Amino acid sequence: MPGAVLEDTVSVVNPGAKAVTVELRGADADNTRGGGLSLRKRSADTGAWVTFAERKVRIPPRTRADVPFTVTVPGDATPGDHPGAIVASSGGRDAAVRLQLRVSGPTLAALTVEHVRAEGEHISYDLVNRGNTVLTPRLTVRADGVFGEVLHRGARTLPVELLPGRRVTLTEPWPDAPAFDSVDIRLTATAAGGARDTATASARFVPWGVLAGVAAGLAAAGGGAFWWVRRGGGLRGRSGRRPDGRPQQREYELTGAAT
């Protein structure tokens, strides 16, 4: 609850043959753009609430050190999940253990599906956690073309832990997308706590390479027909002289048609 002080211990093991000095720090958890978990370099939430009995610990070879720490929750902390981690650094290498913290108070599970779009052989979309709890989303995918359903994947759990307030961009493979169709795409995401949202998008699949070839063929055929009319025997001319003796203007009429 806001204002509470929690006490615990973190264990750090040195499996090597030499003593090492380990530096401890707290860190805020984050999502990468692709949905993975990462740690923020600067902490303003859970990571900033952690205080260690010793920030630097020298650990003998093949020894475990148990370091006490406290988490002081601010009085104005918002209710819900505050994911974080404890990081141990030594010799340019980091190891981390997750820190799960939920501040008491009203919780809300909410998410939205946004920016759905068909891109080549996959469907791209954004998931946004609009609530204050960590979500593990489930996704249903459906696409209907002019002549009926072309894609249907039932609800399945995504390999993502979506942290509160975070946005991730994910892709759904679609290697057998139609070559020529007009499609309506529908994505539905759900999660524990009643979170649910649906987003739609339309896409047209056109084989531009084939159409370009057909257009080039028609253009070539049209050019040949024009040459035939101009150079072939499809024109009959009439000529003569006017009563005043001047040459009469030559006239032509089309006697055939070409396609």
C-alpha positions as CSV (number, residue, x, y, z in Angstrom):
1,M,0.0,0.0,0.0
2,P,1.2,3.6,-0.5
3,G,3.6,4.6,2.2
4,A,4.5,1.0,3.1
5,V,8.1,-0.2,3.7
6,L,8.9,-3.8,2.5
7,E,11.9,-5.7,3.6
8,D,13.5,-8.6,1.7
9,T,16.9,-10.2,0.8
10,V,18.6,-10.8,-2.6
11,S,21.1,-13.5,-3.0
12,V,24.1,-13.1,-5.3
13,V,26.3,-16.1,-6.1
14,N,29.9,-16.0,-7.3
15,P,30.5,-19.4,-9.1
16,G,34.0,-18.5,-10.2
17,A,37.5,-19.2,-8.8
18,K,38.2,-15.5,-8.1
19,A,36.6,-13.0,-5.8
20,V,34.4,-10.4,-7.5
21,T,33.0,-7.0,-6.5
22,V,29.3,-6.7,-7.3
23,E,27.3,-3.5,-7.5
24,L,23.6,-3.6,-6.9
25,R,20.9,-1.3,-8.2
26,G,17.1,-1.2,-8.7
27,A,15.6,-0.8,-12.1
28,D,12.2,-0.1,-13.7
29,A,11.0,-2.8,-16.1
30,D,9.9,-1.9,-19.6
31,N,8.7,-3.4,-22.9
32,T,10.8,-3.3,-26.0
33,R,9.0,-2.2,-29.2
34,G,8.7,-5.8,-30.2
35,G,7.1,-7.0,-27.0
36,G,10.2,-8.2,-25.1
37,L,11.1,-7.2,-21.5
38,S,13.9,-4.7,-20.9
39,L,15.2,-2.5,-18.1
40,R,15.2,1.3,-18.1
41,K,18.6,3.0,-17.6
42,R,17.1,5.6,-15.3
43,S,14.6,4.6,-12.7
44,A,11.6,6.7,-11.6
45,D,9.3,4.0,-10.3
46,T,10.0,0.7,-8.5
47,G,13.7,0.9,-9.2
48,A,14.0,4.2,-7.4
49,W,12.2,2.8,-4.4
50,V,14.8,0.2,-3.6
51,T,17.5,0.7,-1.0
52,F,20.3,-1.9,-0.3
53,A,22.1,-2.5,3.0
54,E,25.2,-2.4,0.8
55,R,25.4,-1.2,-2.8
56,K,28.8,-2.8,-3.4
57,V,29.5,-6.3,-2.1
58,R,32.8,-8.3,-2.4
59,I,32.0,-12.0,-2.8
60,P,34.7,-14.7,-2.4
61,P,35.0,-17.5,-4.9
62,R,32.2,-20.1,-5.0
63,T,30.3,-18.1,-2.3
64,R,26.8,-16.7,-2.0
65,A,26.1,-13.3,-0.5
66,D,22.7,-12.5,1.0
67,V,22.1,-8.7,0.8
68,P,19.1,-7.2,2.6
69,F,17.1,-4.4,0.9
70,T,14.0,-2.4,1.4
71,V,11.3,-1.1,-0.9
72,T,9.7,2.2,0.3
73,V,6.5,2.8,-1.5
74,P,5.7,6.6,-1.9
75,G,2.5,7.9,-0.3
76,D,1.3,9.1,-3.7
77,A,2.1,5.8,-5.6
78,T,-0.7,4.8,-8.0
79,P,-2.5,1.6,-7.4
80,G,-1.7,-1.4,-9.6
81,D,1.4,-3.3,-10.8
82,H,4.8,-1.6,-10.7
83,P,7.2,-4.1,-12.4
84,G,10.9,-3.8,-11.7
85,A,14.1,-5.7,-11.1
86,I,17.3,-5.9,-9.0
87,V,20.4,-5.8,-11.1
88,A,23.8,-7.1,-10.1
89,S,26.8,-5.7,-12.2
90,S,30.4,-6.9,-12.2
91,G,33.1,-6.8,-14.8
92,G,30.8,-5.3,-17.5
93,R,28.3,-8.0,-17.1
94,D,24.8,-7.8,-15.6
95,A,22.4,-10.3,-14.0
96,A,18.9,-9.4,-12.9
97,V,16.1,-10.8,-10.8
98,R,12.5,-9.6,-11.3
99,L,10.8,-7.6,-8.6
100,Q,7.0,-8.0,-8.5
101,L,5.2,-5.2,-6.7
102,R,1.5,-4.3,-6.6
103,V,0.3,-1.2,-4.8
104,S,-3.1,-1.8,-3.2
105,G,-6.1,0.1,-4.6
106,P,-8.5,-0.1,-7.6
107,T,-7.1,-2.1,-10.5
108,L,-8.1,-1.9,-14.1
109,A,-7.4,-4.4,-16.9
110,A,-7.8,-2.7,-20.3
111,L,-6.1,-2.9,-23.6
112,T,-6.6,-1.6,-27.2
113,V,-5.7,-3.0,-30.6
114,E,-4.5,-0.3,-33.0
115,H,-2.9,0.4,-36.4
116,V,-3.9,-2.9,-38.0
117,R,-2.4,-3.2,-41.5
118,A,-1.5,-6.0,-44.0
119,E,2.1,-5.8,-45.1
120,G,3.3,-8.4,-47.5
121,E,3.1,-11.8,-45.9
122,H,2.2,-10.6,-42.4
123,I,-0.3,-8.5,-40.5
124,S,1.1,-5.8,-38.3
125,Y,-0.6,-4.2,-35.3
126,D,-0.1,-2.4,-32.0
127,L,-1.2,-3.5,-28.6
128,V,-1.5,-0.9,-25.9
129,N,-2.0,-1.6,-22.1
130,R,-4.5,1.1,-21.0
131,G,-4.9,-0.3,-17.5
132,N,-2.7,-0.6,-14.4
133,T,-2.0,-4.3,-14.3
134,V,0.4,-6.5,-16.3
135,L,-1.4,-8.3,-19.1
136,T,-0.7,-11.5,-21.0
137,P,-2.9,-11.0,-24.1
138,R,-4.7,-13.6,-26.3
139,L,-5.3,-12.9,-29.9
140,T,-7.9,-14.0,-32.5
141,V,-7.4,-13.3,-36.2
142,R,-9.9,-13.4,-39.0
143,A,-10.0,-12.2,-42.6
144,D,-12.9,-12.4,-45.0
145,G,-12.5,-11.8,-48.8
146,V,-15.1,-11.3,-51.5
147,F,-15.8,-15.0,-51.8
148,G,-15.7,-15.8,-48.1
149,E,-13.2,-16.5,-45.2
150,V,-9.5,-16.5,-46.2
151,L,-8.0,-16.6,-42.7
152,H,-9.2,-17.8,-39.3
153,R,-6.9,-18.4,-36.2
154,G,-8.6,-19.1,-32.9
155,A,-7.6,-17.4,-29.6
156,R,-4.0,-18.1,-28.5
157,T,-1.8,-16.7,-25.9
158,L,0.9,-14.3,-27.2
159,P,4.4,-14.6,-25.9
160,V,4.2,-11.1,-24.4
161,E,3.9,-9.6,-20.9
162,L,2.4,-6.2,-21.6
163,L,3.3,-3.8,-18.8
164,P,1.0,-0.9,-17.7
165,G,1.0,2.0,-20.1
166,R,3.2,0.4,-22.7
167,R,2.7,0.0,-26.4
168,V,4.2,-2.8,-28.5
169,T,4.2,-3.5,-32.2
170,L,3.6,-7.2,-33.2
171,T,3.2,-9.1,-36.4
172,E,1.0,-12.1,-37.4
173,P,2.5,-14.2,-40.2
174,W,0.3,-14.7,-43.3
175,P,2.4,-16.5,-45.9
176,D,-0.7,-17.8,-47.8
177,A,-2.4,-14.4,-48.2
178,P,-4.6,-14.2,-51.4
179,A,-3.0,-13.0,-54.6
180,F,-6.1,-11.2,-55.8
181,D,-8.9,-10.2,-53.4
182,S,-10.4,-7.4,-51.3
183,V,-10.2,-8.5,-47.7
184,D,-11.6,-7.3,-44.3
185,I,-9.2,-8.1,-41.4
186,R,-10.4,-8.4,-37.8
187,L,-8.2,-8.8,-34.8
188,T,-9.6,-9.4,-31.3
189,A,-7.3,-9.2,-28.2
190,T,-8.4,-10.4,-24.7
191,A,-6.7,-10.7,-21.3
192,A,-7.5,-11.6,-17.7
193,G,-9.7,-9.2,-15.8
194,G,-12.1,-8.6,-18.7
195,A,-9.8,-6.7,-21.0
196,R,-11.0,-6.9,-24.6
197,D,-10.7,-4.9,-27.8
198,T,-11.3,-5.4,-31.5
199,A,-9.8,-3.6,-34.5
200,T,-10.4,-4.0,-38.2
201,A,-8.7,-3.0,-41.4
202,S,-9.2,-3.5,-45.2
203,A,-6.6,-4.6,-47.7
204,R,-6.6,-5.1,-51.4
205,F,-4.3,-7.7,-52.9
206,V,-3.6,-7.0,-56.6
207,P,-0.9,-8.9,-58.7
208,W,0.6,-5.7,-60.1
209,G,3.3,-7.6,-61.9
210,V,0.7,-9.6,-63.9
211,L,-1.4,-6.5,-64.6
212,A,1.7,-4.6,-65.8
213,G,2.5,-7.4,-68.2
214,V,-1.1,-7.4,-69.6
215,A,-1.0,-3.6,-70.0
216,A,2.3,-3.8,-71.9
217,G,0.9,-6.5,-74.2
218,L,-2.2,-4.4,-74.9
219,A,-0.1,-1.4,-75.6
220,A,2.1,-3.4,-78.1
221,A,-1.0,-4.8,-79.8
222,G,-2.5,-1.3,-80.1
223,G,0.8,0.0,-81.7
224,G,0.7,-2.8,-84.2
225,A,-2.8,-2.1,-85.2
226,F,-2.0,1.6,-85.7
227,W,0.9,0.7,-87.9
228,W,-1.3,-1.6,-90.0
229,V,-3.9,1.1,-90.6
230,R,-1.3,3.7,-91.6
231,R,0.9,1.4,-93.7
232,G,-1.4,-1.4,-94.8
233,G,-4.0,-1.4,-97.5
234,G,-6.9,-0.5,-95.3
235,L,-7.2,3.0,-96.7
236,R,-8.8,3.8,-100.1
237,G,-8.0,7.2,-101.6
238,R,-9.8,9.4,-104.1
239,S,-8.0,12.1,-106.0
240,G,-8.5,14.3,-109.0
241,R,-8.5,17.9,-110.2
242,R,-10.9,20.7,-109.4
243,P,-12.8,22.4,-112.2
244,D,-10.3,25.2,-112.1
245,G,-7.5,22.8,-112.9
246,R,-5.9,22.8,-109.4
247,P,-5.2,19.4,-107.8
248,Q,-8.1,18.2,-105.7
249,Q,-7.4,17.5,-102.0
250,R,-6.9,13.8,-101.4
251,E,-9.5,12.2,-99.2
252,Y,-9.3,8.9,-97.3
253,E,-11.9,6.7,-95.8
254,L,-11.4,3.7,-93.5
255,T,-12.4,0.5,-95.2
256,G,-11.4,-1.9,-92.4
257,A,-11.1,-2.1,-88.6
258,A,-8.3,-3.5,-86.5
259,T,-8.4,-4.5,-82.9
